[in-house]
Amino acid sequence: MNYLKKFSPIIVTVLMALIPPPDGLTPNAWYFLSIFVGVVVGLIIEPVPAALVGLFGVALVAVLGLVDPNPTASRNWALSGFSNGVIWLIFAAFMFALGYQKTGLGKRISLLLIRYLGKSTLGLGYAVAFSDLILAPFMPSNTARSAGTIYPVASNIPPMFDSTPDNAPRKIGAYLVWVGIASTCVTSSMFLTALAPNLLAVDLIQKSSNISISWGHWASIMIPAMLPLFVLTPWLAYVIYPPTQKTSPEAPHWAAEELRKMGRISRKELMMLGYAVAALVFWVFGKQLGVNSTVAAIFILALMILTDVINWEDVITNKSAWNVFVWFATLVAMASGLKKTGVLTWLGEMVAIYLQGMPPLTVAVMLVVMFFLLHYFFASTTAHTTALLPLFMATGASLLPAAMLPQLALMLAASLGLMGIITPYATGPSPIWYGAGFISQARWWALGAIFGGLYLATMIGLTIFVI
């Protein structure tokens, strides 16, 4: 069984390649699509690290010359993702997350919120949620943000009330766990830089449809739309999945003691806060200032290293950041290959057949709904983005007026964070919060269906409004 799992991407690729190419596709395009499907299978099953799956897929396509028979052109295509500005922005933002963790600023923010909001269980829920909100614009890894920064603090709270997975999980622990994952899904859609696949999606949209989505444009639409949902989420969890203990007077005292142990805010924490604000200013007002967002991020990263907020050793030994760098760079190249080989046009025409004749607004809503619900079949938001976003954009391009495509592109990309709520494996932090053991799998799926329905309804309403 282990061998079958390990070689399943290769088996899928070979079996698909042996099928005669369908009408409308060249043999090279069909072979490329076969390898691409094999890569997606590999990303879902992960028989080997995801970055290695993408690297092998790109290397195999380049060796076979499927995108371009010219060796130099094939090499340039294979390496194109590594020179991509968005990929470097993701890498730099991972270093910002490291700065939050290393300086202790992320922990301090969470403890301060618990200290001032934690007198009731509902207040604790809002403390967990607002901790995520404050960090979200600067931490594109929601795993690092939610699972790596907030979960370690939040996990200390339930035991103070004798709430454990084996003893009274509904007392307070289960509620905080659900608020933790539900709020990070909302914030992941609120900001472009709150989820790494958001940045990947924006780049794929640019490559496949020549539509640019800036940080400011994303924020101008998604912050007003997501903020009410964010504010409602802890309360909805309190109503739908209520804790049995309603007050938590011990929590503020515990947070105050932890803050006392941390001492006064350090110089490095203040420096990290300043760098985070500077990065946000550049990301929001970069065009007016004449500074590219990626260049600004790398510049601030260099300042962080030079001022010893983090050090060079931290940069070169950050396996997670380099792993994501290679992983996303190869996926960007593979996605661009779909367009170069004509696969996107062919797939878009196939799907469009079933949506022809519908009003444009109905088509846009249907595309957003299908894009959201298909995430049930993916254990990786990145794999979902790579496999489906170019296809859905191609379908939209064939059915919708050109003026509607930028809005559709934003709606598809912005739904990536929200869809992380639907299953215990739908987004990076999910296995961490689920693994705490406070919520059973059956309960998680049920809550995921309820909140997923609410989040999807929000995206449908927003789609109708913006389009």
N, C-alpha and C positions, 0 to 999 in steps of 0.2 A: 504493500500500500504506500509506503514511504517513497519507493522508487517511482510509482505511478504519479504521485503528487509532484515529485521533483522534476520529472520529465514531461508533465502534462502540457506545459506551454509549447514544447517542441512537438509533441504528438499532435496537438491542435493545429499548429502551423503546417506541419507536413501533410496531414489529412486534408486540410483546406486547400493547400497548394496543388494537390493531386486532382482536385475537381477542375474541369475545364473552365476557363474564364467566361463569365456571363457576357451577354451582349452589351456593348458600350464600354468595356474595359479591355485595355491591352494586357497581354500576359505579364509584363513587368508590373503594371498597376495591380493586377490580381495577386501576384507574389508579394508585393509590398503590403497589400491589405492583409494577406495571410500572416505575415510577420507581425504586423501591427496588432492583429487580434491575439496572436500568441503573446505579445508583450502585455496586453491588457489582462489576459488570463494569468500571466506571471505576476502582475501587480496585485491581482485579487487574491491569488493563492499564496504568493510569496514563498516559493520553494527555496529561493535564495534571496538575499537583500534586494529591495526594489531598485536601488541605484544600479546594481549589476544587471538586472533584467533590462533596464533601459539602455545601458551601455552596450550590452551584447546585441540588442535589437538594432541599434544605430550602426554598430560595427558590421553586422551581417548585411544590412542593406547596402552599406558603402562598399563592402567587398564584392558584392554581386552587381553593383552598378545599377540598381533598380531605379533610383531617382534620376541619375545622369550617368551615361556610360563613360564620360570623360573622367579619368582618375582624379585630376585636380579639382574639377567641379564637384565630384563625389566627396572628396575630402572636405572641401569648403562647406558643403551641406552638413556633413557629419559633425563638424566642429562649430556650426553656426550658433547653436544654443549656448555655448560657453562664452560667446562674446555678447550675449543678449543683456541689455541693461536691466531688465526686470529681474533676471536671475541674480545679478549682482546686488540688486536692491534687497531681494529676499535674504541673501547671504549677510549683508550688512545689518539687516533688521534682527537676524538671529544673534548677532553680536550685541545689539542693544538689549535683547532679552538676557543675555549673559551678564551684561552690566547691571541690570535690575537685580538679578539673583546674587551676583558677587558682592555688590555694595550693600545688599540688604534692604534696598529701597522698596522693592516689591512686597517684602514681608512687612515692613513698617507701615505701608499704606493699608494693607489688609488688617493689621492689628489696630490701627487707629480707627478704622471703620467699625470694627467689632466693639471697641471701647465705647464709642459714642452712639452706636445703633443697636447694640446687642442686649438690651434689657428685656426684650421679648423675643420669642422664637421667630416671629415675623420680621422683627428688626434684624436678627441674625441673618435671615434670608436676604434681606436688602444689603447687609454688609458684605456678604459673599458676592452678590450681584454687582454692587458698585466697585468692589475690588477689581472685578473683571473689566468693568467699563473703563476705569481709569487707565488700566494697562493696555487695553485693546488697541488703541491707535498705533502703539509702538512695538507690539509683539505679534508678528505675523504667524508665529507658531501658536495656535490655540492650545496645543499640547503643552508647550513650555509655560504658557500663561496660566491655563486652567489647572492642568494636572501637575505641572512642575512648581508653580508659585502659590496658587490659591489652595489647592487640595491639601498640601502639607500643613497649612495653617488651620483650615476648616476641619481637618480630620482630628484635631486635638479637642474640639468642642464637645461632640457627643459623649465621649467617656466621662466628662465632668458631671453628666446627668445620668450616668449608668445606662446609657443607650449604646448598645453594641449590636453587631449583626445577629448574635445569639440571644441577646437579652433586650427586649423592648426596642427593636429597631425603629418602630413608628413613633417613639417618644420624641425624638428630635433628629436622629441621624438620617433617616430616610428622606425627610423633608429637605435638609441641607444638601444632601447628595443630588436630589432632583433639581433644586434651584441652581446648584453649581453647574450642572451640565446644560440645563435649559437656558440659563442666562448667557453662557459663553456662545451658544448657537446664535442668539440674537445679536450679540456684539460682533460676532464673526461676519455677519451680514451688514452691520452698521458702518464699518470702516473698510476701505480698500486694503489697508495694511493690517487688518486684524486676523486674516487667514491667508496662509501662503497660496493656496489654490486660487484665491481671488486674483492675485497678481499674475499667476499663470494664465487664468482665464482671460484677463485683459490683454495679455500678450498674444494668446491664440486668436482672440477676436481681431486684433490689429493685423495679424498675419493672414487670416482667412478672409476678412471682410474689409480691411483697411478702415476700421472704425476705432478711434482713440477714445479712451475713457480715462480722465484724469482723477486724481485724488479728490480735488475740489468738486468736480461734477458728481462723482459718486456720493460724496458727503452731502451735497446740497439736496439730493433726493432721498437717500437712505437714512440719514440721521433723523429728519422729521418723521419718516415712516416707521422707523424702528424704535424710536424713543418711547412712544406710548406702549408699544408691545413689551419693551424692556421693563418699564415701570409696572406693568400689569403682571409680568411673569411670576415674581415671588408671591404676589397676592393670589393669583390663580392656583399656584401650587398649594398654597395654604388652604384654599377652599376645596380644590379637587382631591388633594392628597394630604389632608391636615395632620399635623403633628399632635400627639396626645398631650404634650407639655406645651403650654402657651407662653410661659414666662421663663426667663433665663438670667436671673440676677447675678449668677456667678461668672458669666462670660465676660462682662466688662472688667471685673476684677482680675480675671486671668490675663486678659489682653494688656491691662495696665502693668501687671507684673512682668509680662514678657517684654513690654516696651521699656520697663525699668532696667531689665537685664541687658537690653540692647544699648542703653545709654542714650545720650543726646545724639541728634542727627549728625552724622559725620560729614567731613569735608567732601569725601568721595560721593556720598549720597546726594549732596547738594549739586556737585558737578554733574552727576548722572541726570538729575532732574533738569538742569540747565541744558544739557545736550539733548534730552528728549524733547524739550520745548523748542529748541532750535531746529531739530529735525522736523517737527510738526509744522513749524512756520515755513520751512523750505518746501515741504510737501504740499501745503495749502496754497502758498503764494509763489511757487517756483517760477511759473511762467512770467509773472509780473516782475520778478527779481532777475530774470534771465539766467536762472540756475536750474539745470536738470535735476530731478529728484534723486536719481541714482548717484550722480556726481556729489550731491549734497550729503547723501547717506555715507558714501565712502570717505568724504572729507571729515565728517563728524566721527566716523569710526577711527580714522587716523588720529584725530585729536584725543579720543578716548584712550588710545594706546600710548600716545606721547605723554599724556597726563597721568598715566598709570591707573586709570579707572579699571581697565583690563590690561593685560600685557600680551606681547606677541606670542608667548607660549600658549596663552588661552586661545588665541586665534588659530594657530596651526594644529592644536590638539583637540579642537571642537569637532568631534566626529559627526555629531548631528548636523551641524551647519554644512560641512563638506559633503556629507551624504546627500542632503537635500539639494545642494548645489549641482552635483553630478546627476542626480535623479531628475530634477526639473529641466536641466540643460538638455539632456537626451530626449525627454518627452517633448520639449519645444521643437527639436529637430524632427522627431517622428511626426508630430502634428503638421509641421510645414510640408512634410513629404506627402501627406494626404492630398494637399492642394496641388503640389507640383505634378503628381502622377495622374490627376484627374479623378481620384476616388471620391473626393468631396462632392464634386458636381454630379457624379453618377448616383451617389447615395441620396443627395438632396432631391434629385428628380424622382427617385423611387418612392421616398416617403411622401413627397408632395402629391403624388397621385391620390392618396387617401384623404388629403385635406383640400383638394381642389373643389371649388364651388362654394366654400364657406366664406362668410364675411371676414375681412382682414382682422378685425378685433377678435373674432372667435378663433381664428387661426393662431393669433399671438397667445391668447389665453391657453389654448390646447397645448401649444408647444411648451409653455411654462409649466403646466400641470404634468405633462408627460416627463419633462426633464426632472422635475422634483420627485415624482413617484418611482422612476426608474432607479433611484438611489437605493431602494430596497435590495437591489442586486449587487451593490458595491460595498466593499469594506474599506474603500479608500476614496476620499473626496478627489484626490489627485487623479486616480484612475478614471473616476466618473467624468471629471473635467476633460481629460485627454481624449477619452473615447467618444463622448457624446456632444460636447459643446460645438466643435467644428461642424458636426453633422446637423445639429439643430440650427446653426447659423446659416448653413447652406440651404436647408429647407425653407427657412424664413426668407432668404434672399430670392427664392424662386416663387414665393407666394404673396409676399407683402410689398407694398410700395417702398421705394428706397428710403423715404423720409421716416418710416416706422422702424427701420432696422437698428439705429442707435439705441432706441428705447428698449427694443426686444433684447439686444445684446446686454444692456445693463440689468434687465430683469432676470435673465438666465444666470448671469455671473453672480448677481447679488443673492440668488436663492441658495447658493452653495453652502453658506453658513447655516441657514435655517434648517436645511434638510438633514443636518447632523443629529437632529433630535429623534429621528424615527426608530432607530435600532440601537442595540448595545454595542454595535461595531461601526456605526455610521460616520464617526469622526474621531480624530486622534485621542481626545481626552475621555471618550466614552468608556473604553475598557478600564481606565483607571478609576473613574467614579463608580462604574458598575462593579468592578472588582472589589470595592470596599465591602460588598456583601450585604448592604442594608436593604436593597431592593431585589426581589426575585426576578428571574428572567421574564416570566409571564407578566408580572406587574409592569416591568420596564417596557415591554412591547405594547401593553395597553396604554400606559401613559404616553408612550411615543406616538401612538395613533391619535390620541386626543390632542396633544400639543402639536403634533405634525399637521393635523387637520386645521388647527387654529393658525399656525404659521403659514401653511399653504393658502388659506383663505386670505390672509394679509397680503401675500404676494399676488394673488388674483386681483384683489381690489386695487392694489398699487399698479398692476399692469393695465387695468382698465383706465385708471386715472391718468397715467403718464402717456399712454398711447391714444 
